[in-house]
Amino acid sequence: MAEFTPTTDEIEARWMEGFEGDAGASKADRLERYDQFQRWLAEHDAKVRADALREAHADLQAYTDAGAPFGHRPVEDFLLSRADHIEKEAGL
């Protein structure tokens, strides 16, 4: 049986549901809760992108230090390969 991985929309809905159970919550409170999730998501995504670029940089440095051949566009080809690898590892 495959493990369940919720989507971003499902996580956001659960975050909001937990707050909406509070009968005293105002519309401003609910909007703030939504904004909190959006800020968290933006920060998370930025960290993921930065980590991916740092990993790609380290891998590129290791390959070029080892004299690994690339085509006529080594950096572009390498980064595209890394992006494909990241997606494959994530099952995308």
matplotlib code that plots the C-alpha trace (Angstrom):
import matplotlib.pyplot as plt

x = [0.0, 1.4, 1.9, -0.6, 1.0, -1.5, -1.4, -0.6, -4.3, -5.2, -2.7, -4.0, -7.6, -6.6, -4.8, -7.8, -10.3, -8.4, -8.9, -12.5, -13.6, -13.1, -16.5, -15.1, -12.8, -13.4, -13.1, -9.8, -8.6, -9.4, -7.6, -4.6, -4.5, -4.6, -1.8, 0.2, 0.0, 0.9, 4.0, 5.0, 4.6, 6.6, 9.4, 9.4, 9.5, 12.3, 14.3, 13.7, 14.8, 17.9, 18.8, 18.4, 20.7, 23.3, 23.2, 23.5, 26.4, 28.2, 27.5, 28.6, 31.8, 32.5, 31.9, 34.0, 36.8, 36.8, 37.0, 33.7, 32.7, 29.6, 28.3, 28.7, 26.5, 27.8, 26.1, 22.7, 22.8, 23.9, 21.2, 18.5, 19.7, 19.6, 16.1, 15.0, 16.7, 15.0, 11.6, 12.3, 13.3, 10.0, 8.0, 6.8]
y = [0.0, 3.4, 6.1, 8.9, 12.3, 15.2, 18.1, 21.7, 22.5, 19.6, 20.8, 24.4, 23.2, 21.2, 24.3, 26.4, 23.8, 23.7, 27.4, 27.6, 25.3, 28.3, 29.8, 33.1, 33.5, 36.7, 37.1, 39.0, 36.1, 33.6, 35.9, 36.1, 32.3, 32.1, 34.6, 32.6, 29.5, 31.4, 32.9, 29.5, 28.0, 30.8, 30.4, 26.6, 26.8, 29.4, 27.0, 24.1, 26.1, 27.4, 24.0, 22.5, 25.2, 24.7, 20.9, 21.5, 23.8, 21.3, 18.5, 20.6, 21.5, 17.9, 16.8, 19.6, 19.0, 15.4, 16.5, 15.0, 15.9, 17.9, 19.0, 22.5, 24.0, 22.3, 24.4, 24.5, 20.8, 19.9, 22.1, 20.6, 17.2, 18.1, 19.4, 16.2, 14.2, 16.2, 15.6, 11.9, 11.5, 13.2, 11.0, 13.9]
z = [0.0, -1.0, 1.6, 1.5, 0.8, 1.1, -1.4, -0.4, -0.8, 1.6, 4.2, 3.9, 4.3, 7.5, 8.8, 8.3, 9.6, 12.9, 13.3, 12.1, 14.9, 17.2, 17.4, 18.5, 15.5, 13.5, 9.8, 10.5, 12.6, 9.8, 7.2, 9.5, 9.7, 5.9, 5.7, 8.2, 6.0, 2.9, 4.6, 5.8, 2.4, 0.7, 3.2, 2.8, -1.0, -0.9, 1.3, -1.0, -4.1, -2.3, -1.1, -4.5, -6.0, -3.4, -4.0, -7.7, -7.2, -5.1, -7.5, -10.5, -8.7, -8.0, -11.6, -13.1, -10.6, -11.7, -15.4, -16.3, -19.9, -20.7, -24.0, -25.4, -22.6, -19.4, -16.8, -18.4, -19.2, -15.7, -14.0, -16.2, -15.3, -11.6, -11.9, -13.6, -10.8, -8.1, -9.7, -10.2, -6.6, -5.5, -7.8, -9.8]

ax = plt.figure().add_subplot(projection="3d")
ax.plot(x, y, z, "-o")
ax.set_aspect("equal")
plt.show()
